[in-house]
Structures are given as structure tokens and as C-alpha cells.
């Protein structure tokens, strides 16, 4: 007895059928309904084809937002913009360097107090991502010079007190990457340090797993023990690292716990600033502002505490509730991974960003000291910087450099579709020809649904057969796939003009 055809057979038969027979088999009311000859009722999305998600185009640069300069207080907004314009560098790199400077000056010597048992040190780990000659090093150097001046002043004061060079307290800036050397620098510093490297993170990527686990304590300013006689009570070390794009994947695959603590910035190349339009940055005022912050920070044992007031707690609660719901959804759908791990650090990171922005706002006022409280406005600035800037940058990088297995499969199918130039495809073709039988039919369908969400395919609807059976599982391919190329990312083009 002949087996009834199934949708999986739809592309496997070269049988020549009489046109009249084919017409009967395509009729959903016929007892001889054959899905290979089914007539479609629709062949394109109801609303038409939209834009294709550029993340699925190999040559595409993920679109990311520009750094929101307006979260910075007026002086620092101007200084960052003027410095970036003079250097021809993205404002993102300069702004991240400013945040790194403040986190290095404060470290565990300042904290944001959210509740009786919850305080966050002002420690940040940041990665400036970009191709060579994208402006990372000049942007970092502009802020590094200010910190180096403060370190020199500190050394001079120690000399005036008669301390020998080997007794002088270390500066905020360090370059030595050996964990023991960093621990010594932190132990001798009243607040903490910032490891400032513009040559990548090979030292971190090449470290053994035990050393990387110890580095995790630096983000939380937790105790570090290197031996029975060598320990640091509050190991607070901020990081500012420049990473070439080709090295990013290595960092993202070293483990979620490490990569989830970094705030990433991957801006577009800066727009050209006419030489005559470049304004000299007010470096003396920037130095004086950082000096005020350094003088206000206390010690790791007795930190300057910036409390979140009742209005700020209400705003923070709203953010935390939304974040908890998102993390719960991730757990329910078993989508835990690097994105979920990164989101999980959002609670503490938002508090830290709000505290750093508040110190920057206070530093330009030259008042007797910071207000000591974070209200609604300050918390909302931290939430906005994390949610609307750092989050899309991080996720764009994760999708690009460390995609999930499902994302990799979807991209493989896209490359295959573009290579074959198909306008219509079946699920079985995707499973067998594009993915080489590495997935089952259900997984292949999930890949197609992912491509549907990306605007690349749309399922073809058929009239359901009245006597049982299944209609074909076929998908039409967006005609834009063959012609769409990356539009690039012009997200920062207006930073030096519209946001100054």
C-alpha cells in the first residue's frame, strides 16, 4: 500500500503529474490532497516586507546609540565634546575615560548606600572597543594626563613630608597587570586604583581560570588573599581597557562572570570636525574638578557614603522591578547566557553610575561637598545611561562577537539563502541543505521563526485540508535580502554638533 506523502517529502520527489491530477491534489477539500501541490493563500507578510535586521548581514555594523552627553553636567559635557572634537575621536571614548578617572579616584573610598545591607563601591570595568586608529588611545590619553598630574601632586606632597620614594603612596594610575602587583598597589592606596591599558587585555585573557576568579573580587571590592601572609581587605580595582574588535570574541568566551561585569562602548568613527571649529578644552578646570573629587573620597575602611533618598528609592524600585521581570522571563524560557548574566549586574551598575554622575555634577560646582543623596533625577540618569546606552552597545557586541547557537544557525541560513538566491524555501531544505542535518525539524522551524522576526522570511499560508493532513511548511524570502547592504552606524554623527 502506497504511503501518503508528508510535508517532509515535499522537495524529494521529481514525479511528473498530470495537470488535472495536480489540480485535484491541490484542492483542500479533495480526499487526494497532496501538500506538494497545495495552493497558497498568501505569499508575503500582511504589512509588506520591512527592514531587515542588519545583525544578520555579515558586512553590517550593528546600529548603536550615541553617548547621551546630556547626562553629564554642563562643564563636563562641554569638556568631553571639545576634547573629542580636537582629537577627532568619538565622544564615547572620552566620556568613558572620564568615568574611569572618577572610579579610579574613588574606588572603595566612596560608595552608594541603597539600604542597610546594600552599598556599591564606585568601581567600574570598562572596555573601549574599536578598530585600530579609531581614536581609543588619544581619547584615553587626554584623561590619563589629568590623572598623571594628580598622581605627581600626591607624590610631591609625600616628598614634602619627608617620605622616601619607596614609602610614597602609589598613584591612582597603574599599568602593571600581575595580580600580585595590583594587589600591592591597592593595599597601599587609601581608595583603590584604576588599571589603564590601551593595548588590549591579553594579560586577562591569558590568565589561568583561578586568576580570573580572583580578578572578579576587584569589581566588588571584596577581600583578596594571595597567600596566608598576603591579603587585601578591600581589593578595589577599576579597569579601562582598549580592545580591538578582533579580540573581543576572546573576552566574551572566557566566561560569563568576567564579561558580564564590563561596560562596553563600540561607537562609530567620529565625524570630521573642521580644524577651525575645534575649541580648546578647559583642561585646568577639568583637573581642578577631579582634584576636588580626589580630596573628597575617603578610605576603604571609612568611605564617603552617598545615600539614595526616598524619592530615589522609588525610582530605583521601578527599575529593579522591570529588571526582575526580565530576568524571570529569561529563566522561564531557559535563555540564560551572557546577556542574562550582564543584565544581572545591572542592579549594582546603575547605582554606581548614578553615584559617579553625581560626583561629576558636584565637582564643577566647587561647593563644600557633595549633597550626599541621590534623588529621582540622579537615579534616572544612571538608569538611562545603563539602559539606553550601555545595554544596546553590550547586546550588539554579544550578538556580533558571541552569538548563541541559534543565532549562529540563523546567520548560516542567511548566508546560504543569499548564496543560492532563493525566493522560496521549505523547512526541510533549511534543515538538510543549509544546516546539513545538524538539527531536527522542530529546531529548523525555530530558526525560521527567528529569521521571520528579523524580516528575512515569511511563512506561506495554505488552505487547511478538510480531510486531515498537513499543509506544506514553506517560507518566502524577502526580495530585499539580495540587495540590502549595511548602512553603517551614524549614531554619533550629531554628537559634536547637536549635543554640544
ChimeraX attribute file (.defattr): number of C-alpha atoms within 10 A of each C-alpha:
attribute: neighborCount
match mode: 1-to-1
recipient: residues
	/A:1	3
	/A:2	4
	/A:3	5
	/A:4	10
	/A:5	15
	/A:6	14
	/A:7	19
	/A:8	16
	/A:9	13
	/A:10	20
	/A:11	13
	/A:12	11
	/A:13	9
	/A:14	7
	/A:15	6
	/A:16	7
	/A:17	11
	/A:18	8
	/A:19	9
	/A:20	8
	/A:21	11
	/A:22	17
	/A:23	16
	/A:24	17
	/A:25	21
	/A:26	21
	/A:27	20
	/A:28	22
	/A:29	15
	/A:30	14
	/A:31	13
	/A:32	16
	/A:33	25
	/A:34	25
	/A:35	25
	/A:36	21
	/A:37	18
	/A:38	22
	/A:39	18
	/A:40	15
	/A:41	11
	/A:42	14
	/A:43	16
	/A:44	17
	/A:45	16
	/A:46	8
	/A:47	6
	/A:48	9
	/A:49	16
	/A:50	12
	/A:51	12
	/A:52	20
	/A:53	16
	/A:54	19
	/A:55	18
	/A:56	26
	/A:57	18
	/A:58	13
	/A:59	12
	/A:60	17
	/A:61	18
	/A:62	25
	/A:63	21
	/A:64	24
	/A:65	20
	/A:66	23
	/A:67	23
	/A:68	19
	/A:69	21
	/A:70	13
	/A:71	18
	/A:72	17
	/A:73	18
	/A:74	14
	/A:75	18
	/A:76	23
	/A:77	18
	/A:78	20
	/A:79	22
	/A:80	29
	/A:81	27
	/A:82	22
	/A:83	25
	/A:84	28
	/A:85	26
	/A:86	17
	/A:87	18
	/A:88	21
	/A:89	26
	/A:90	29
	/A:91	30
	/A:92	27
	/A:93	27
	/A:94	28
	/A:95	25
	/A:96	23
	/A:97	25
	/A:98	25
	/A:99	20
	/A:100	29
	/A:101	29
	/A:102	25
	/A:103	31
	/A:104	31
	/A:105	31
	/A:106	34
	/A:107	37
	/A:108	34
	/A:109	28
	/A:110	29
	/A:111	26
	/A:112	26
	/A:113	23
	/A:114	20
	/A:115	10
	/A:116	6
	/A:117	6
	/A:118	10
	/A:119	18
	/A:120	24
	/A:121	28
	/A:122	34
	/A:123	33
	/A:124	30
	/A:125	23
	/A:126	21
	/A:127	25
	/A:128	27
	/A:129	24
	/A:130	22
	/A:131	14
	/A:132	12
	/A:133	11
	/A:134	19
	/A:135	22
	/A:136	25
	/A:137	20
	/A:138	19
	/A:139	25
	/A:140	25
	/A:141	16
	/A:142	18
	/A:143	23
	/A:144	19
	/A:145	13
	/A:146	20
	/A:147	23
	/A:148	15
	/A:149	14
	/A:150	21
	/A:151	17
	/A:152	14
	/A:153	14
	/A:154	17
	/A:155	20
	/A:156	14
	/A:157	13
	/A:158	16
	/A:159	14
	/A:160	10
	/A:161	10
	/A:162	11
	/A:163	14
	/A:164	11
	/A:165	11
	/A:166	7
	/A:167	12
	/A:168	18
	/A:169	18
	/A:170	22
	/A:171	24
	/A:172	29
	/A:173	22
	/A:174	19
	/A:175	12
	/A:176	14
	/A:177	16
	/A:178	12
	/A:179	16
	/A:180	14
	/A:181	13
	/A:182	22
	/A:183	25
	/A:184	15
	/A:185	23
	/A:186	28
	/A:187	21
	/A:188	17
	/A:189	19
	/A:190	24
	/A:191	30
	/A:192	34
	/A:193	32
	/A:194	29
	/A:195	20
	/A:196	25
	/A:197	20
	/A:198	18
	/A:199	13
	/A:200	19
	/A:201	20
	/A:202	13
	/A:203	12
	/A:204	18
	/A:205	16
	/A:206	13
	/A:207	15
	/A:208	10
	/A:209	13
	/A:210	8
	/A:211	14
	/A:212	18
	/A:213	13
	/A:214	17
	/A:215	21
	/A:216	17
	/A:217	16
	/A:218	27
	/A:219	23
	/A:220	22
	/A:221	24
	/A:222	17
	/A:223	14
	/A:224	19
	/A:225	15
	/A:226	13
	/A:227	7
	/A:228	6
	/A:229	6
	/A:230	11
	/A:231	16
	/A:232	17
	/A:233	14
	/A:234	24
	/A:235	31
	/A:236	35
	/A:237	31
	/A:238	31
	/A:239	23
	/A:240	26
	/A:241	25
	/A:242	24
	/A:243	24
	/A:244	22
	/A:245	17
	/A:246	11
	/A:247	16
	/A:248	21
	/A:249	16
	/A:250	16
	/A:251	19
	/A:252	20
	/A:253	14
	/A:254	16
	/A:255	14
	/A:256	16
	/A:257	16
	/A:258	21
	/A:259	22
	/A:260	22
	/A:261	21
	/A:262	22
	/A:263	21
	/A:264	25
	/A:265	26
	/A:266	26
	/A:267	26
	/A:268	23
	/A:269	20
	/A:270	23
	/A:271	17
	/A:272	11
	/A:273	16
	/A:274	10
	/A:275	10
	/A:276	7
	/A:277	10
	/A:278	17
	/A:279	15
	/A:280	11
	/A:281	17
	/A:282	15
	/A:283	15
	/A:284	9
	/A:285	15
	/A:286	19
	/A:287	16
	/A:288	16
	/A:289	21
	/A:290	22
	/A:291	19
	/A:292	20
	/A:293	21
	/A:294	20
	/A:295	11
	/A:296	20
	/A:297	23
	/A:298	20
	/A:299	17
	/A:300	24
	/A:301	13
	/A:302	14
	/A:303	20
	/A:304	21
	/A:305	21
	/A:306	22
	/A:307	20
	/A:308	25
	/A:309	16
	/A:310	13
	/A:311	14
	/A:312	19
	/A:313	18
	/A:314	15
	/A:315	18
	/A:316	22
	/A:317	12
	/A:318	10
	/A:319	18
	/A:320	16
	/A:321	11
	/A:322	11
	/A:323	16
	/A:324	14
	/A:325	11
	/A:326	15
	/A:327	18
	/A:328	14
	/A:329	13
	/A:330	15
	/A:331	13
	/A:332	10
	/A:333	8
	/A:334	9
	/A:335	13
	/A:336	14
	/A:337	15
	/A:338	24
	/A:339	20
	/A:340	17
	/A:341	17
	/A:342	20
	/A:343	21
	/A:344	17
	/A:345	14
	/A:346	20
	/A:347	17
	/A:348	17
	/A:349	24
	/A:350	24
	/A:351	26
	/A:352	25
	/A:353	25
	/A:354	28
	/A:355	31
	/A:356	27
	/A:357	21
	/A:358	24
	/A:359	25
	/A:360	24
	/A:361	20
	/A:362	19
	/A:363	26
	/A:364	19
	/A:365	14
	/A:366	13
	/A:367	10
	/A:368	10
	/A:369	14
	/A:370	19
	/A:371	12
	/A:372	17
	/A:373	17
	/A:374	24
	/A:375	19
	/A:376	16
	/A:377	14
	/A:378	23
	/A:379	28
	/A:380	19
	/A:381	21
	/A:382	23
	/A:383	23
	/A:384	18
	/A:385	20
	/A:386	22
	/A:387	16
	/A:388	16
	/A:389	19
	/A:390	20
	/A:391	22
	/A:392	18
	/A:393	23
	/A:394	23
	/A:395	19
	/A:396	20
	/A:397	23
	/A:398	18
	/A:399	17
	/A:400	20
	/A:401	18
	/A:402	19
	/A:403	18
	/A:404	16
	/A:405	9
	/A:406	14
	/A:407	18
	/A:408	16
	/A:409	20
	/A:410	24
	/A:411	19
	/A:412	15
	/A:413	22
	/A:414	21
	/A:415	15
	/A:416	16
	/A:417	20
	/A:418	15
	/A:419	10
	/A:420	10
	/A:421	13
	/A:422	15
	/A:423	15
	/A:424	17
	/A:425	18
	/A:426	20
	/A:427	26
	/A:428	23
	/A:429	18
	/A:430	23
	/A:431	21
	/A:432	15
	/A:433	12
	/A:434	20
	/A:435	18
	/A:436	10
	/A:437	14
	/A:438	11
	/A:439	15
	/A:440	12
	/A:441	15
	/A:442	11
	/A:443	15
	/A:444	25
	/A:445	18
	/A:446	14
	/A:447	22
	/A:448	24
	/A:449	17
	/A:450	17
	/A:451	22
	/A:452	19
	/A:453	12
	/A:454	18
	/A:455	22
	/A:456	25
	/A:457	27
	/A:458	25
	/A:459	21
	/A:460	21
	/A:461	18
	/A:462	19
	/A:463	16
	/A:464	18
	/A:465	20
	/A:466	12
	/A:467	12
	/A:468	11
	/A:469	16
	/A:470	16
	/A:471	24
	/A:472	24
	/A:473	19
	/A:474	23
	/A:475	21
	/A:476	20
	/A:477	26
	/A:478	23
	/A:479	15
	/A:480	14
	/A:481	21
	/A:482	15
	/A:483	8
	/A:484	13
	/A:485	14
	/A:486	16
	/A:487	12
	/A:488	13
	/A:489	17
	/A:490	16
	/A:491	16
	/A:492	23
	/A:493	16
	/A:494	13
	/A:495	21
	/A:496	22
	/A:497	12
	/A:498	8
	/A:499	14
	/A:500	15
